[in-house]
């Protein structure tokens, strides 16, 4: 069994998913790391609607509100 089969970079990026990027050499690794870090402070739109809700058009019939007594 080789060192790569025991858990080298290819195994961790392609098979197990422990790592996201595989670099061919140090320069490639630094380029990839700088690219990833440069996107860390990117502004993302909210994942949900943050506008104020509108009032209902009508009150549903047959509902009772709990008064807490």
PDB file as gemmi writes it, atoms N, CA and C in Angstrom:
CRYST1    1.000    1.000    1.000  90.00  90.00  90.00 P 1                      
ATOM      1  N   UNK A   1       0.845  -1.169   0.000  1.00  0.00           N  
ATOM      2  CA  UNK A   1       0.000   0.000   0.000  1.00  0.00           C  
ATOM      3  C   UNK A   1       0.895   1.239   0.000  1.00  0.00           C  
ATOM      4  N   UNK A   2       0.552   2.202  -0.849  1.00  0.00           N  
ATOM      5  CA  UNK A   2       1.367   3.411  -0.962  1.00  0.00           C  
ATOM      6  C   UNK A   2       0.884   4.483   0.010  1.00  0.00           C  
ATOM      7  N   UNK A   3       1.726   5.505   0.193  1.00  0.00           N  
ATOM      8  CA  UNK A   3       1.354   6.629   1.054  1.00  0.00           C  
ATOM      9  C   UNK A   3       0.117   7.330   0.503  1.00  0.00           C  
ATOM     10  N   UNK A   4       0.009   7.421  -0.835  1.00  0.00           N  
ATOM     11  CA  UNK A   4      -1.156   8.066  -1.448  1.00  0.00           C  
ATOM     12  C   UNK A   4      -2.428   7.272  -1.144  1.00  0.00           C  
ATOM     13  N   UNK A   5      -2.364   5.966  -1.197  1.00  0.00           N  
ATOM     14  CA  UNK A   5      -3.525   5.130  -0.903  1.00  0.00           C  
ATOM     15  C   UNK A   5      -3.951   5.240   0.561  1.00  0.00           C  
ATOM     16  N   UNK A   6      -3.001   5.546   1.434  1.00  0.00           N  
ATOM     17  CA  UNK A   6      -3.304   5.692   2.853  1.00  0.00           C  
ATOM     18  C   UNK A   6      -3.914   7.043   3.202  1.00  0.00           C  
ATOM     19  N   UNK A   7      -3.914   7.959   2.281  1.00  0.00           N  
ATOM     20  CA  UNK A   7      -4.525   9.243   2.573  1.00  0.00           C  
ATOM     21  C   UNK A   7      -3.780  10.429   2.026  1.00  0.00           C  
ATOM     22  N   UNK A   8      -3.340  10.351   0.793  1.00  0.00           N  
ATOM     23  CA  UNK A   8      -2.666  11.478   0.165  1.00  0.00           C  
ATOM     24  C   UNK A   8      -3.665  12.519  -0.318  1.00  0.00           C  
ATOM     25  N   UNK A   9      -3.142  13.539  -0.972  1.00  0.00           N  
ATOM     26  CA  UNK A   9      -3.966  14.662  -1.429  1.00  0.00           C  
ATOM     27  C   UNK A   9      -5.070  14.216  -2.393  1.00  0.00           C  
ATOM     28  N   UNK A  10      -4.745  13.317  -3.294  1.00  0.00           N  
ATOM     29  CA  UNK A  10      -5.750  12.855  -4.255  1.00  0.00           C  
ATOM     30  C   UNK A  10      -6.908  12.154  -3.561  1.00  0.00           C  
ATOM     31  N   UNK A  11      -6.590  11.333  -2.585  1.00  0.00           N  
ATOM     32  CA  UNK A  11      -7.634  10.626  -1.833  1.00  0.00           C  
ATOM     33  C   UNK A  11      -8.533  11.619  -1.108  1.00  0.00           C  
ATOM     34  N   UNK A  12      -7.933  12.636  -0.481  1.00  0.00           N  
ATOM     35  CA  UNK A  12      -8.715  13.585   0.309  1.00  0.00           C  
ATOM     36  C   UNK A  12      -9.543  14.539  -0.540  1.00  0.00           C  
ATOM     37  N   UNK A  13      -9.126  14.814  -1.757  1.00  0.00           N  
ATOM     38  CA  UNK A  13      -9.906  15.716  -2.602  1.00  0.00           C  
ATOM     39  C   UNK A  13     -10.893  14.976  -3.482  1.00  0.00           C  
ATOM     40  N   UNK A  14     -10.504  13.847  -4.003  1.00  0.00           N  
ATOM     41  CA  UNK A  14     -11.347  13.141  -4.972  1.00  0.00           C  
ATOM     42  C   UNK A  14     -12.295  12.137  -4.322  1.00  0.00           C  
ATOM     43  N   UNK A  15     -11.841  11.435  -3.315  1.00  0.00           N  
ATOM     44  CA  UNK A  15     -12.647  10.349  -2.756  1.00  0.00           C  
ATOM     45  C   UNK A  15     -13.367  10.720  -1.462  1.00  0.00           C  
ATOM     46  N   UNK A  16     -12.635  11.197  -0.469  1.00  0.00           N  
ATOM     47  CA  UNK A  16     -13.250  11.404   0.838  1.00  0.00           C  
ATOM     48  C   UNK A  16     -13.936  12.759   0.976  1.00  0.00           C  
ATOM     49  N   UNK A  17     -13.508  13.746   0.207  1.00  0.00           N  
ATOM     50  CA  UNK A  17     -14.110  15.072   0.311  1.00  0.00           C  
ATOM     51  C   UNK A  17     -13.621  15.865   1.509  1.00  0.00           C  
ATOM     52  N   UNK A  18     -12.556  15.425   2.166  1.00  0.00           N  
ATOM     53  CA  UNK A  18     -12.019  16.136   3.317  1.00  0.00           C  
ATOM     54  C   UNK A  18     -11.402  17.464   2.889  1.00  0.00           C  
ATOM     55  N   UNK A  19     -10.797  17.492   1.701  1.00  0.00           N  
ATOM     56  CA  UNK A  19     -10.185  18.709   1.165  1.00  0.00           C  
ATOM     57  C   UNK A  19     -10.930  19.122  -0.098  1.00  0.00           C  
ATOM     58  N   UNK A  20     -10.927  20.418  -0.374  1.00  0.00           N  
ATOM     59  CA  UNK A  20     -11.645  20.923  -1.538  1.00  0.00           C  
ATOM     60  C   UNK A  20     -10.765  21.132  -2.761  1.00  0.00           C  
ATOM     61  N   UNK A  21      -9.488  21.403  -2.578  1.00  0.00           N  
ATOM     62  CA  UNK A  21      -8.614  21.758  -3.690  1.00  0.00           C  
ATOM     63  C   UNK A  21      -7.372  20.889  -3.699  1.00  0.00           C  
ATOM     64  N   UNK A  22      -6.918  20.533  -4.884  1.00  0.00           N  
ATOM     65  CA  UNK A  22      -5.687  19.782  -5.076  1.00  0.00           C  
ATOM     66  C   UNK A  22      -4.743  20.651  -5.888  1.00  0.00           C  
ATOM     67  N   UNK A  23      -3.569  20.935  -5.344  1.00  0.00           N  
ATOM     68  CA  UNK A  23      -2.590  21.783  -6.029  1.00  0.00           C  
ATOM     69  C   UNK A  23      -1.488  20.918  -6.621  1.00  0.00           C  
ATOM     70  N   UNK A  24      -0.992  21.357  -7.772  1.00  0.00           N  
ATOM     71  CA  UNK A  24       0.072  20.603  -8.429  1.00  0.00           C  
ATOM     72  C   UNK A  24       1.446  20.924  -7.830  1.00  0.00           C  
ATOM     73  N   UNK A  25       1.594  22.119  -7.250  1.00  0.00           N  
ATOM     74  CA  UNK A  25       2.848  22.501  -6.616  1.00  0.00           C  
ATOM     75  C   UNK A  25       2.585  23.661  -5.648  1.00  0.00           C  
ATOM     76  N   UNK A  26       3.628  24.154  -5.004  1.00  0.00           N  
ATOM     77  CA  UNK A  26       3.465  25.232  -4.020  1.00  0.00           C  
ATOM     78  C   UNK A  26       2.881  26.500  -4.640  1.00  0.00           C  
ATOM     79  N   UNK A  27       3.334  26.857  -5.827  1.00  0.00           N  
ATOM     80  CA  UNK A  27       2.834  28.068  -6.477  1.00  0.00           C  
ATOM     81  C   UNK A  27       1.344  27.946  -6.769  1.00  0.00           C  
ATOM     82  N   UNK A  28       0.918  26.777  -7.219  1.00  0.00           N  
ATOM     83  CA  UNK A  28      -0.509  26.542  -7.488  1.00  0.00           C  
ATOM     84  C   UNK A  28      -1.310  26.597  -6.192  1.00  0.00           C  
ATOM     85  N   UNK A  29      -0.769  26.060  -5.109  1.00  0.00           N  
ATOM     86  CA  UNK A  29      -1.449  26.089  -3.813  1.00  0.00           C  
ATOM     87  C   UNK A  29      -1.602  27.518  -3.312  1.00  0.00           C  
ATOM     88  N   UNK A  30      -0.559  28.330  -3.447  1.00  0.00           N  
ATOM     89  CA  UNK A  30      -0.641  29.727  -3.015  1.00  0.00           C  
ATOM     90  C   UNK A  30      -1.630  30.513  -3.860  1.00  0.00           C  
ATOM     91  N   UNK A  31      -1.636  30.268  -5.162  1.00  0.00           N  
ATOM     92  CA  UNK A  31      -2.592  30.950  -6.042  1.00  0.00           C  
ATOM     93  C   UNK A  31      -4.028  30.597  -5.633  1.00  0.00           C  
ATOM     94  N   UNK A  32      -4.284  29.315  -5.404  1.00  0.00           N  
ATOM     95  CA  UNK A  32      -5.625  28.867  -5.019  1.00  0.00           C  
ATOM     96  C   UNK A  32      -6.020  29.448  -3.664  1.00  0.00           C  
ATOM     97  N   UNK A  33      -5.107  29.436  -2.710  1.00  0.00           N  
ATOM     98  CA  UNK A  33      -5.402  29.982  -1.378  1.00  0.00           C  
ATOM     99  C   UNK A  33      -5.713  31.469  -1.462  1.00  0.00           C  
ATOM    100  N   UNK A  34      -4.930  32.218  -2.247  1.00  0.00           N  
ATOM    101  CA  UNK A  34      -5.183  33.657  -2.389  1.00  0.00           C  
ATOM    102  C   UNK A  34      -6.526  33.917  -3.055  1.00  0.00           C  
ATOM    103  N   UNK A  35      -6.878  33.104  -4.026  1.00  0.00           N  
ATOM    104  CA  UNK A  35      -8.167  33.262  -4.707  1.00  0.00           C  
ATOM    105  C   UNK A  35      -9.319  33.018  -3.738  1.00  0.00           C  
ATOM    106  N   UNK A  36      -9.224  31.975  -2.951  1.00  0.00           N  
ATOM    107  CA  UNK A  36     -10.278  31.660  -1.984  1.00  0.00           C  
ATOM    108  C   UNK A  36     -10.387  32.757  -0.928  1.00  0.00           C  
ATOM    109  N   UNK A  37      -9.271  33.203  -0.389  1.00  0.00           N  
ATOM    110  CA  UNK A  37      -9.277  34.226   0.654  1.00  0.00           C  
ATOM    111  C   UNK A  37      -9.823  35.551   0.113  1.00  0.00           C  
ATOM    112  N   UNK A  38      -9.570  35.844  -1.145  1.00  0.00           N  
ATOM    113  CA  UNK A  38     -10.047  37.111  -1.716  1.00  0.00           C  
ATOM    114  C   UNK A  38     -11.567  37.178  -1.803  1.00  0.00           C  
ATOM    115  N   UNK A  39     -12.237  36.058  -1.702  1.00  0.00           N  
ATOM    116  CA  UNK A  39     -13.704  36.044  -1.774  1.00  0.00           C  
ATOM    117  C   UNK A  39     -14.368  35.985  -0.398  1.00  0.00           C  
ATOM    118  N   UNK A  40     -13.596  35.989   0.679  1.00  0.00           N  
ATOM    119  CA  UNK A  40     -14.174  35.827   2.013  1.00  0.00           C  
ATOM    120  C   UNK A  40     -15.048  36.992   2.443  1.00  0.00           C  
ATOM    121  N   UNK A  41     -14.758  38.198   2.011  1.00  0.00           N  
ATOM    122  CA  UNK A  41     -15.537  39.351   2.435  1.00  0.00           C  
ATOM    123  C   UNK A  41     -16.501  39.827   1.360  1.00  0.00           C  
ATOM    124  N   UNK A  42     -16.811  38.970   0.428  1.00  0.00           N  
ATOM    125  CA  UNK A  42     -17.750  39.340  -0.628  1.00  0.00           C  
ATOM    126  C   UNK A  42     -19.145  39.504  -0.025  1.00  0.00           C  
ATOM    127  N   UNK A  43     -19.846  40.531  -0.442  1.00  0.00           N  
ATOM    128  CA  UNK A  43     -21.193  40.770   0.058  1.00  0.00           C  
ATOM    129  C   UNK A  43     -22.156  39.844  -0.665  1.00  0.00           C  
ATOM    130  N   UNK A  44     -22.932  39.126   0.105  1.00  0.00           N  
ATOM    131  CA  UNK A  44     -23.912  38.208  -0.466  1.00  0.00           C  
ATOM    132  C   UNK A  44     -25.314  38.743  -0.194  1.00  0.00           C  
ATOM    133  N   UNK A  45     -26.236  38.553  -1.120  1.00  0.00           N  
ATOM    134  CA  UNK A  45     -27.618  38.974  -0.851  1.00  0.00           C  
ATOM    135  C   UNK A  45     -28.214  38.091   0.249  1.00  0.00           C  
ATOM    136  N   UNK A  46     -29.173  38.625   1.001  1.00  0.00           N  
ATOM    137  CA  UNK A  46     -29.792  37.799   2.049  1.00  0.00           C  
ATOM    138  C   UNK A  46     -30.469  36.565   1.444  1.00  0.00           C  
ATOM    139  N   UNK A  47     -30.476  35.501   2.219  1.00  0.00           N  
ATOM    140  CA  UNK A  47     -31.055  34.244   1.755  1.00  0.00           C  
ATOM    141  C   UNK A  47     -32.576  34.229   1.876  1.00  0.00           C  
ATOM    142  N   UNK A  48     -33.161  35.304   2.407  1.00  0.00           N  
ATOM    143  CA  UNK A  48     -34.606  35.354   2.596  1.00  0.00           C  
ATOM    144  C   UNK A  48     -35.095  36.773   2.362  1.00  0.00           C  
ATOM    145  N   UNK A  49     -36.385  36.935   2.218  1.00  0.00           N  
ATOM    146  CA  UNK A  49     -36.989  38.240   1.967  1.00  0.00           C  
ATOM    147  C   UNK A  49     -36.963  39.065   3.253  1.00  0.00           C  
ATOM    148  N   UNK A  50     -36.353  40.244   3.209  1.00  0.00           N  
ATOM    149  CA  UNK A  50     -36.235  41.071   4.404  1.00  0.00           C  
ATOM    150  C   UNK A  50     -37.137  42.300   4.349  1.00  0.00           C  
ATOM    151  N   UNK A  51     -38.090  42.319   3.426  1.00  0.00           N  
ATOM    152  CA  UNK A  51     -39.022  43.442   3.357  1.00  0.00           C  
ATOM    153  C   UNK A  51     -40.086  43.306   4.431  1.00  0.00           C  
ATOM    154  N   UNK A  52     -40.744  44.402   4.753  1.00  0.00           N  
ATOM    155  CA  UNK A  52     -41.802  44.381   5.760  1.00  0.00           C  
ATOM    156  C   UNK A  52     -43.029  43.662   5.204  1.00  0.00           C  
ATOM    157  N   UNK A  53     -43.703  42.890   6.057  1.00  0.00           N  
ATOM    158  CA  UNK A  53     -44.900  42.183   5.581  1.00  0.00           C  
ATOM    159  C   UNK A  53     -46.050  43.162   5.352  1.00  0.00           C  
ATOM    160  N   UNK A  54     -46.921  42.796   4.450  1.00  0.00           N  
ATOM    161  CA  UNK A  54     -48.120  43.603   4.211  1.00  0.00           C  
ATOM    162  C   UNK A  54     -49.215  43.173   5.177  1.00  0.00           C  
ATOM    163  N   UNK A  55     -50.138  44.098   5.466  1.00  0.00           N  
ATOM    164  CA  UNK A  55     -51.291  43.749   6.281  1.00  0.00           C  
ATOM    165  C   UNK A  55     -52.168  42.769   5.507  1.00  0.00           C  
ATOM    166  N   UNK A  56     -52.868  41.879   6.214  1.00  0.00           N  
ATOM    167  CA  UNK A  56     -53.749  40.944   5.515  1.00  0.00           C  
ATOM    168  C   UNK A  56     -54.897  41.694   4.838  1.00  0.00           C  
ATOM    169  N   UNK A  57     -55.363  41.154   3.737  1.00  0.00           N  
ATOM    170  CA  UNK A  57     -56.481  41.787   3.011  1.00  0.00           C  
ATOM    171  C   UNK A  57     -57.792  41.625   3.767  1.00  0.00           C  
ATOM    172  N   UNK A  58     -57.908  40.572   4.537  1.00  0.00           N  
ATOM    173  CA  UNK A  58     -59.118  40.346   5.329  1.00  0.00           C  
ATOM    174  C   UNK A  58     -58.750  39.497   6.531  1.00  0.00           C  
ATOM    175  N   UNK A  59     -59.583  39.520   7.543  1.00  0.00           N  
ATOM    176  CA  UNK A  59     -59.382  38.709   8.738  1.00  0.00           C  
ATOM    177  C   UNK A  59     -60.061  37.364   8.506  1.00  0.00           C  
ATOM    178  N   UNK A  60     -59.378  36.270   8.681  1.00  0.00           N  
ATOM    179  CA  UNK A  60     -60.017  34.962   8.474  1.00  0.00           C  
ATOM    180  C   UNK A  60     -61.217  34.776   9.407  1.00  0.00           C  
ATOM    181  N   UNK A  61     -62.264  34.184   8.908  1.00  0.00           N  
ATOM    182  CA  UNK A  61     -63.467  33.957   9.736  1.00  0.00           C  
ATOM    183  C   UNK A  61     -63.303  32.681  10.525  1.00  0.00           C  
ATOM    184  N   UNK A  62     -64.000  32.623  11.653  1.00  0.00           N  
ATOM    185  CA  UNK A  62     -63.991  31.415  12.464  1.00  0.00           C  
ATOM    186  C   UNK A  62     -62.750  31.250  13.312  1.00  0.00           C  
ATOM    187  N   UNK A  63     -61.969  32.285  13.444  1.00  0.00           N  
ATOM    188  CA  UNK A  63     -60.791  32.169  14.297  1.00  0.00           C  
ATOM    189  C   UNK A  63     -61.003  32.915  15.582  1.00  0.00           C  
ATOM    190  N   UNK A  64     -60.465  32.385  16.641  1.00  0.00           N  
ATOM    191  CA  UNK A  64     -60.546  33.026  17.952  1.00  0.00           C  
ATOM    192  C   UNK A  64     -59.133  33.316  18.422  1.00  0.00           C  
ATOM    193  N   UNK A  65     -58.998  34.436  19.019  1.00  0.00           N  
ATOM    194  CA  UNK A  65     -57.689  34.781  19.553  1.00  0.00           C  
ATOM    195  C   UNK A  65     -57.650  34.465  21.032  1.00  0.00           C  
ATOM    196  N   UNK A  66     -56.570  33.928  21.473  1.00  0.00           N  
ATOM    197  CA  UNK A  66     -56.383  33.593  22.884  1.00  0.00           C  
ATOM    198  C   UNK A  66     -56.064  34.862  23.656  1.00  0.00           C  
ATOM    199  N   UNK A  67     -56.801  35.114  24.721  1.00  0.00           N  
ATOM    200  CA  UNK A  67     -56.614  36.336  25.471  1.00  0.00           C  
ATOM    201  C   UNK A  67     -55.652  36.164  26.651  1.00  0.00           C  
ATOM    202  N   UNK A  68     -55.188  34.962  26.894  1.00  0.00           N  
ATOM    203  CA  UNK A  68     -54.230  34.743  27.969  1.00  0.00           C  
ATOM    204  C   UNK A  68     -54.835  34.664  29.349  1.00  0.00           C  
ATOM    205  N   UNK A  69     -56.170  34.466  29.482  1.00  0.00           N  
ATOM    206  CA  UNK A  69     -56.806  34.365  30.797  1.00  0.00           C  
ATOM    207  C   UNK A  69     -56.801  32.948  31.272  1.00  0.00           C  
TER     208      UNK A  69                                                      
END                                                                             
